[in-house]
Amino acid sequence: MASKTVPVFVLLLCSLLVIACYPLLSLPVDGTACDWNVWDDTAEEKIIQKISIHCSEGQVTWRTPFGGLALDFLPLLKSQHYELCFIARSSFATLQLFLEGNQTLTRLAALNNSKVSRTGEICLRSAGAEPIVIFIETDSSSSSPVYGKMVFEYDIQTLPQSNISQMQECRPCTDEETILAVCTADYAAFGEIHSIIKNEESGLTELNVITNHVIRQRYEVAKDLFGVQNKKVQETLVKHFKRHGYKRHKRSLTDSMSVLNKGKTAGYHLSIIVPDKCQIKHGRGIFLFLGNIRLKRARLGCAPRLEEFRQIWSSALVAGSNQCIL
């Protein structure tokens, strides 16, 4: 529930006159520690609501937004650095998002009063184990709650304690890491790379993968080829699938099933995100894609070729070191 104690940063905002200063009151709030629904439809004056979140992922939905909403993200473990990544989108609501810290407010993004407006993915790292506070303010000219809503999806990951290379996430997986990932990764799928799209603004590269053998996915990140929302992407993927012939894909499916006879088989499109700094290249052939899912998007972890994975898997079975049981 929203706290009735005025937090220090609200007083700070008032003194700096950065935004309008509203009282901190309690309004209808419903949710678990991870997912929240907030309503402002009964508010008669602008207020600030505060939610403290101690969870690795979730979603905050703010309906008929009015005034301000403070999201206080707490570290998952004491004395541990962490990274918060989020995507915010609004429908028929004008909002501004700020990062509060060091007695200042830093503007992160703005959502305009259009049918659908959204930010790109924004990631912030904590200063030590201090909370990350995101303040969201509605249009200051509004005198009453407006129809609309904002959805704020977030994901928090603990950062390593030691100083590691910034290219750590780009290095190939070891054999042991690959076998472990087969059992623990959020998604696992055999497929081939169709195209690579770089987005300089976000610093992310997207791999468009055609897969016909999905072993596992925590969220449905592998979509049916004929259900891809982007029609242009759908057309090129389907053409590729047909151009290279169903026999080829059936043969690759037989090969992958001979190694891991698990999961669903069909024509799927899998979009995988990789940091630009990894300078991913277009490789031919069938790969086993393994990784985590953040903000319901697949991130690349390991990607051995089918032949390489077959050797790793069988060698571990022979040596008795394969602890992964599917």
Beta strands, then each sheet from edge to edge (+ up, - down):
strand 1: 29-31
strand 2: 35-39
strand 3: 48-53
strand 4: 57-63
strand 5: 68-73
strand 6: 82-91
strand 7: 95-101
strand 8: 104-111
strand 9: 117-118
strand 10: 122-125
strand 11: 132-138
strand 12: 149-158
strand 13: 187-199
strand 14: 204-217
strand 15: 222-224
strand 16: 264-275
strand 17: 287-291
strand 18: 293-294
strand 19: 297-299
sheet 1: 1+ 2- 4- 12+ 6- 9+
sheet 2: 1+ 2- 4- 12+ 6- 10+
sheet 3: 3+ 5+ 11- 7+ 8-
sheet 4: 15+ 16- 14+ 13- 17+
sheet 5: 15+ 16- 19- 18+
end
